[in-house]
Amino acid sequence: MKTSYENDNIELTYICEKINHIDKINNINLNFNIIKK
């Protein structure tokens, strides 16, 4: 059994990775829009 503390850490890590992924996609879209202009 994991402690709730470990579970929270795993959740946070997962959320952070999701946010990072979204950031990367946004950056790619921004760069693409700049290139198109």
Distance bins in CASP14 RR format, pairs under 12 A and 6 or more apart:
PFRMAT RR
TARGET T0000
AUTHOR 0000-0000-0000
RMODE 2
METHOD distances of the structure
MODEL  1
1 7 0 0 0 0 1 0 0 0 0 0 0
2 8 0 0 0 0 1 0 0 0 0 0 0
2 9 0 0 0 0 1 0 0 0 0 0 0
2 10 1 0 0 1 0 0 0 0 0 0 0
2 11 0 0 0 0 0 1 0 0 0 0 0
3 9 0 0 0 0 1 0 0 0 0 0 0
3 10 0 0 0 0 0 1 0 0 0 0 0
4 10 0 0 0 0 0 1 0 0 0 0 0
4 11 0 0 0 0 0 1 0 0 0 0 0
5 11 0 0 0 0 0 1 0 0 0 0 0
5 12 0 0 0 0 0 1 0 0 0 0 0
6 12 0 0 0 0 0 1 0 0 0 0 0
6 13 0 0 0 0 0 1 0 0 0 0 0
7 13 0 0 0 0 0 1 0 0 0 0 0
7 14 0 0 0 0 0 1 0 0 0 0 0
8 14 0 0 0 0 0 1 0 0 0 0 0
8 15 0 0 0 0 0 1 0 0 0 0 0
9 15 0 0 0 0 0 1 0 0 0 0 0
9 16 0 0 0 0 0 1 0 0 0 0 0
10 16 0 0 0 0 0 1 0 0 0 0 0
10 17 0 0 0 0 0 1 0 0 0 0 0
11 17 0 0 0 0 0 1 0 0 0 0 0
11 18 0 0 0 0 0 1 0 0 0 0 0
12 18 0 0 0 0 0 1 0 0 0 0 0
12 19 0 0 0 0 0 1 0 0 0 0 0
13 19 0 0 0 0 0 1 0 0 0 0 0
13 20 0 0 0 0 0 1 0 0 0 0 0
14 20 0 0 0 0 0 1 0 0 0 0 0
14 21 0 0 0 0 0 1 0 0 0 0 0
15 21 0 0 0 0 0 1 0 0 0 0 0
15 22 0 0 0 0 0 1 0 0 0 0 0
16 22 0 0 0 0 0 1 0 0 0 0 0
16 23 0 0 0 0 0 1 0 0 0 0 0
17 23 0 0 0 0 0 1 0 0 0 0 0
17 24 0 0 0 0 0 1 0 0 0 0 0
18 24 0 0 0 0 0 1 0 0 0 0 0
18 25 0 0 0 0 0 1 0 0 0 0 0
19 25 0 0 0 0 0 1 0 0 0 0 0
19 26 0 0 0 0 0 1 0 0 0 0 0
20 26 0 0 0 0 0 1 0 0 0 0 0
20 27 0 0 0 0 0 1 0 0 0 0 0
21 27 0 0 0 0 0 1 0 0 0 0 0
21 28 0 0 0 0 0 1 0 0 0 0 0
22 28 0 0 0 0 0 1 0 0 0 0 0
22 29 0 0 0 0 0 1 0 0 0 0 0
23 29 0 0 0 0 0 1 0 0 0 0 0
23 30 0 0 0 0 0 1 0 0 0 0 0
24 30 0 0 0 0 0 1 0 0 0 0 0
24 31 0 0 0 0 0 1 0 0 0 0 0
25 31 0 0 0 0 0 1 0 0 0 0 0
25 32 0 0 0 0 0 1 0 0 0 0 0
26 32 0 0 0 0 0 1 0 0 0 0 0
26 33 0 0 0 0 0 1 0 0 0 0 0
27 33 0 0 0 0 0 1 0 0 0 0 0
27 34 0 0 0 0 0 1 0 0 0 0 0
28 34 0 0 0 0 0 1 0 0 0 0 0
28 35 0 0 0 0 0 1 0 0 0 0 0
29 35 0 0 0 0 0 1 0 0 0 0 0
29 36 0 0 0 0 0 1 0 0 0 0 0
30 36 0 0 0 0 0 1 0 0 0 0 0
30 37 0 0 0 0 0 1 0 0 0 0 0
31 37 0 0 0 0 0 1 0 0 0 0 0
END
